[in-house]
């Protein structure tokens, strides 16, 4: 789809937690992807556990939980190697995260995966029209509680 799209500065990818963005899959669906800092660069993984695909590894409130060079599934505790995506423990043992190709060049990170197209920074539902706070009714009042 897209040969090279600038994502962010490598400095903006925190050592713990990662950096989230959204891509468009070939079928038109949106999929979250997160960047993680490695000792020798940046890796990008689709935001779901291989054991249970509706379980996100990166959550807005905490980012991706990182421990000893691994990405921890917050539900099952399986740890995926941040550099290879491979898991050798827990319920996801024997599986590998879905990688998205990125390149780091001169301190900048680029999406280079030909199978997806950059949609936007942040979560898949960012900016959706029906994304109002907690499904509460809107108000034009200047008062807050």
Rosetta silent file (secondary structure, phi, psi, omega in degrees, C-alpha in Angstrom):
SEQUENCE: XXXXXXXXXXXXXXXXXXXXXXXXXXXXXXXXXXXXXXXXXXXXXXXXXXXXXXXXXXXXXXXXXXXXXXXXXXXXXXXXXXXXXXXXXXXXXXXXXXXXXXXXXXXXXXXXXXXXXXXXXXXXXXXXXXXXXXXXXXXXXXXXX
SCORE:     score description
SCORE:     0.000 S_00000001
   1 L     0.000  -65.307 -175.756    0.000    0.000    0.000 S_00000001
   2 L  -123.262  122.205 -174.784    2.404    2.694    1.200 S_00000001
   3 L   -69.665  -35.153 -177.143    6.167    2.359    0.655 S_00000001
   4 L  -164.644  121.508 -179.974    7.336    4.712    3.455 S_00000001
   5 E  -131.587  129.815  177.973    5.463    6.954    5.870 S_00000001
   6 E   -67.293  131.168  178.735    6.997    9.007    8.669 S_00000001
   7 E  -102.533  -58.688 -174.865    5.603    7.941   12.046 S_00000001
   8 E  -168.092  175.214  172.441    7.523    9.729   14.790 S_00000001
   9 E   -80.099  144.548  176.406   10.918   10.534   16.182 S_00000001
  10 H   -59.759  -30.158  177.732   12.738    7.613   17.831 S_00000001
  11 H   -65.678  -22.171  179.932   13.081    9.881   20.875 S_00000001
  12 H   -84.149   -4.170  177.170    9.271    9.907   21.178 S_00000001
  13 L   -92.896  106.252 -176.051    9.155    6.130   21.671 S_00000001
  14 L   -65.347  150.144  178.794    9.418    5.699   25.443 S_00000001
  15 L   -60.289  -35.908  175.620   11.719    3.070   26.883 S_00000001
  16 L  -117.861  132.981  173.779    8.725    1.669   28.750 S_00000001
  17 E   108.002  -42.595  178.339    5.238    1.645   27.284 S_00000001
  18 L    88.271 -174.333 -178.510    5.756    2.173   23.572 S_00000001
  19 E  -136.624  125.620 -172.428    4.081    4.447   20.999 S_00000001
  20 E  -100.561  138.767  172.101    0.686    3.632   19.488 S_00000001
  21 E  -146.088  171.214 -176.444   -0.569    4.259   15.971 S_00000001
  22 E  -122.941  138.187  177.138   -3.264    2.873   13.694 S_00000001
  23 E  -118.597  160.117  172.936   -2.955    1.316   10.257 S_00000001
  24 E  -101.986  126.294  178.523   -5.474    0.384    7.619 S_00000001
  25 L   -78.296  164.719  179.704   -5.403   -3.288    6.653 S_00000001
  26 L   -55.842  -29.130  179.749   -5.903   -4.397    3.014 S_00000001
  27 L   -83.516    2.866  178.810   -9.580   -5.161    3.780 S_00000001
  28 L    92.423   -8.836  179.093  -10.120   -1.566    4.964 S_00000001
  29 L   -75.032  155.273  177.998  -10.276   -2.419    8.668 S_00000001
  30 E   -97.146  141.710 -179.909   -8.253   -0.435   11.193 S_00000001
  31 E  -137.882  132.189  175.903   -5.662   -2.155   13.387 S_00000001
  32 E   -77.319  143.891  178.009   -3.617   -0.712   16.228 S_00000001
  33 E  -135.152  144.399  176.171    0.149   -1.139   16.126 S_00000001
  34 E  -128.100  144.667  176.435    2.675   -0.165   18.759 S_00000001
  35 E   -93.005  142.028  172.298    6.350    0.668   18.564 S_00000001
  36 E  -127.901  145.206  177.598    8.772   -0.544   21.227 S_00000001
  37 E   -82.079  133.031  176.087   12.316    0.577   21.832 S_00000001
  38 E  -112.960  169.771  176.470   14.971   -2.110   21.523 S_00000001
  39 L   -60.764  -30.771 -175.425   18.669   -1.972   22.414 S_00000001
  40 L  -124.301   29.725  177.520   19.463   -1.639   18.720 S_00000001
  41 E   149.417 -149.481 -176.056   16.418    0.066   17.201 S_00000001
  42 E  -131.115  141.107  173.303   12.634    0.014   17.083 S_00000001
  43 E  -122.816  155.810  179.074   10.168   -2.841   16.502 S_00000001
  44 E  -129.823  133.107 -177.259    6.449   -2.646   15.660 S_00000001
  45 E  -132.114  141.429  173.790    3.801   -5.188   16.640 S_00000001
  46 E   -66.101  143.190 -168.645    0.075   -5.426   16.012 S_00000001
  47 L   -85.190   67.146  171.846   -1.743   -4.756   19.245 S_00000001
  48 L  -158.018  150.974  177.702   -3.152   -8.137   20.216 S_00000001
  49 L   -78.670  139.769  179.660   -2.104  -11.242   22.091 S_00000001
  50 L   -68.328  -24.804 -179.834   -1.679  -14.337   19.937 S_00000001
  51 L   -76.068  -36.713 -176.831   -3.506  -16.431   22.515 S_00000001
  52 L  -144.233   99.885 -167.121   -6.610  -14.257   22.593 S_00000001
  53 L   -66.884  -13.497  175.401   -6.842  -11.765   19.740 S_00000001
  54 L   -90.476    1.657  177.457   -9.238   -9.387   21.472 S_00000001
  55 L   -91.228  114.899  179.949   -6.712   -8.913   24.300 S_00000001
  56 L   -78.940  140.653  174.958   -4.656   -5.760   23.723 S_00000001
  57 L   -88.638  -31.981  176.451   -0.994   -5.725   24.690 S_00000001
  58 E  -105.320  124.193  176.665   -0.812   -1.919   24.568 S_00000001
  59 E  -120.652  142.682 -175.978   -3.430   -0.084   26.610 S_00000001
  60 L   -56.339  -34.725 -175.747   -3.871    3.674   26.658 S_00000001
  61 L   -74.106  -26.987 -176.704   -3.686    3.877   30.442 S_00000001
  62 L  -131.761   -7.138 -174.090   -0.339    2.060   30.814 S_00000001
  63 E    75.270 -150.902  175.722    1.077    1.482   27.350 S_00000001
  64 E   -96.010  131.602  178.018    2.729   -1.883   26.783 S_00000001
  65 E   -77.381  121.474 -177.770    4.028   -3.571   29.899 S_00000001
  66 E  -113.960  137.475  177.114    7.713   -4.279   29.340 S_00000001
  67 E  -149.368  124.222  175.933    9.870   -6.564   31.459 S_00000001
  68 L    48.164   46.872  177.980   13.410   -7.822   30.833 S_00000001
  69 L    78.302   14.151 -179.443   13.242   -7.246   27.072 S_00000001
  70 E  -127.250  159.855  176.199    9.752   -8.671   26.742 S_00000001
  71 E  -103.845  122.401 -173.904    6.192   -7.467   26.175 S_00000001
  72 E   -97.378  129.601  173.156    3.866   -8.846   28.842 S_00000001
  73 L   -71.378  122.036 -176.867    0.270   -9.788   28.103 S_00000001
  74 L   -68.841  -16.409 -179.231   -1.692   -8.015   30.844 S_00000001
  75 L   -93.357  -45.872 -172.447   -4.304  -10.771   30.947 S_00000001
  76 L  -104.481  -17.665 -178.542   -2.327  -14.011   30.779 S_00000001
  77 L    82.573   -0.343  175.537    1.184  -12.962   31.785 S_00000001
  78 L   -61.152  143.947 -178.840    2.747  -14.490   28.667 S_00000001
  79 E  -117.283  122.876  178.891    5.920  -12.619   27.701 S_00000001
  80 E  -100.396  131.980  177.118    6.753  -11.972   24.041 S_00000001
  81 E   -59.925  125.533 -175.233   10.346  -11.140   23.126 S_00000001
  82 L   -66.311  -24.430 -178.564   10.259   -7.454   22.130 S_00000001
  83 L   -88.766  -35.207 -176.108   12.802   -7.992   19.330 S_00000001
  84 L  -109.573  -19.770 -177.196   11.448  -11.192   17.748 S_00000001
  85 L    82.044   -4.025 -176.155    7.836  -11.299   18.953 S_00000001
  86 E   -78.489  142.048  177.840    8.264  -14.943   19.994 S_00000001
  87 E  -118.552  130.376  178.822    6.673  -16.258   23.207 S_00000001
  88 L  -119.804   21.090 -178.785    8.022  -19.328   24.994 S_00000001
  89 L  -149.351  164.445  175.709    5.843  -19.270   28.113 S_00000001
  90 H    66.485 -163.437 -175.538    2.274  -19.152   29.381 S_00000001
  91 H   -68.157  -20.987 -179.944   -0.858  -19.630   27.319 S_00000001
  92 H   -96.011    8.849 -177.387    0.693  -17.983   24.244 S_00000001
  93 L   -53.603  135.949  178.632    3.781  -20.239   24.260 S_00000001
  94 L    89.258   -2.224 -179.270    4.967  -21.157   20.781 S_00000001
  95 L  -106.570  166.283  179.997    3.337  -18.173   19.084 S_00000001
  96 E  -132.998  137.183  177.885    4.814  -15.015   17.590 S_00000001
  97 L   -61.475  154.418  176.784    3.342  -11.515   17.503 S_00000001
  98 L   -80.116  115.898 -175.686    2.238  -10.097   14.152 S_00000001
  99 E   -86.286  149.422  171.558    5.037   -7.782   13.024 S_00000001
 100 L  -122.061  130.944 -176.096    4.676   -4.563   11.081 S_00000001
 101 L   -73.813  126.065  174.370    7.742   -3.409    9.149 S_00000001
 102 E  -134.478  158.892  177.255    9.290   -0.141   10.303 S_00000001
 103 E  -131.884  137.661  173.321   12.668    1.465    9.706 S_00000001
 104 E  -105.658  127.666 -177.998   14.606    3.826   11.926 S_00000001
 105 E  -143.879  122.877  179.273   16.772    6.270   10.037 S_00000001
 106 L    51.742   41.567  176.237   18.590    9.318   11.396 S_00000001
 107 L    79.774    7.047  179.387   16.489    9.273   14.556 S_00000001
 108 E  -117.825  147.464 -178.824   13.164    9.059   12.703 S_00000001
 109 E  -110.425  131.890 -177.442   10.813    6.070   12.496 S_00000001
 110 E  -123.694  140.235  170.628    9.079    5.184    9.224 S_00000001
 111 E   -79.167  122.429 -178.386    6.343    2.695    8.375 S_00000001
 112 L  -123.105   10.037 -177.969    7.765    0.570    5.544 S_00000001
 113 L   -78.800  121.487 -178.041    5.273   -2.309    5.529 S_00000001
 114 L   -77.208   -9.349 -177.091    3.700   -2.693    2.083 S_00000001
 115 L   -91.977   -8.445 -179.917    0.708   -4.614    3.476 S_00000001
 116 L  -136.383  162.497  177.033   -0.738   -1.766    5.559 S_00000001
 117 E  -124.608  140.026  177.516   -1.219    1.990    5.248 S_00000001
 118 E   -61.867  133.031  175.513   -0.770    4.564    8.001 S_00000001
 119 E  -104.591  -59.043 -179.281   -4.105    5.913    9.248 S_00000001
 120 E  -169.440  161.715  174.126   -3.262    8.076   12.279 S_00000001
 121 E   -74.937  145.235  177.784   -1.295    8.315   15.516 S_00000001
 122 L    96.819 -172.013 -175.067   -3.073    6.910   18.560 S_00000001
 123 L   -69.271  160.781 -177.835   -5.804    4.321   19.045 S_00000001
 124 L   -59.992  -32.512 -177.364   -8.047    3.025   16.265 S_00000001
 125 L   -92.597    7.458 -179.653  -11.083    4.795   17.695 S_00000001
 126 L   -61.766  128.940  175.884   -9.336    8.173   18.136 S_00000001
 127 L    78.557    5.125  178.475  -11.417   10.970   16.754 S_00000001
 128 L   -69.060  145.511 -174.340  -14.435    8.857   15.913 S_00000001
 129 L   -63.434  -29.258 -178.329  -17.624   10.886   15.973 S_00000001
 130 L   -95.443   19.863 -178.891  -19.345    8.590   18.431 S_00000001
 131 L   -95.537   61.916  177.302  -16.392    8.681   20.853 S_00000001
 132 L   -93.900  153.869 -172.643  -17.941   10.862   23.513 S_00000001
 133 H   -59.052  113.213  172.792  -16.892   10.544   27.149 S_00000001
 134 H    53.988   27.041 -179.948  -18.523    7.543   28.802 S_00000001
 135 H    54.579   32.916  177.669  -21.617    7.867   26.620 S_00000001
 136 L   -86.744  150.894  178.164  -22.731   10.819   28.734 S_00000001
 137 L   -66.205  148.855  178.021  -25.027   13.421   27.213 S_00000001
 138 L   -73.254  164.079  179.736  -23.346   16.536   25.847 S_00000001
 139 L  -148.623  146.451  175.105  -23.739   19.882   27.532 S_00000001
 140 L  -104.791    5.313 -179.682  -23.238   23.496   26.637 S_00000001
 141 L   -70.609  147.964  177.013  -23.100   24.559   30.282 S_00000001
 142 L   -87.125   -4.015 -177.752  -19.989   26.220   31.617 S_00000001
 143 L   -83.410  144.190  175.200  -20.426   24.444   34.965 S_00000001
 144 L  -125.175  157.356 -179.487  -18.371   21.404   35.890 S_00000001
 145 L  -120.466    0.000    0.000  -18.847   18.909   38.682 S_00000001
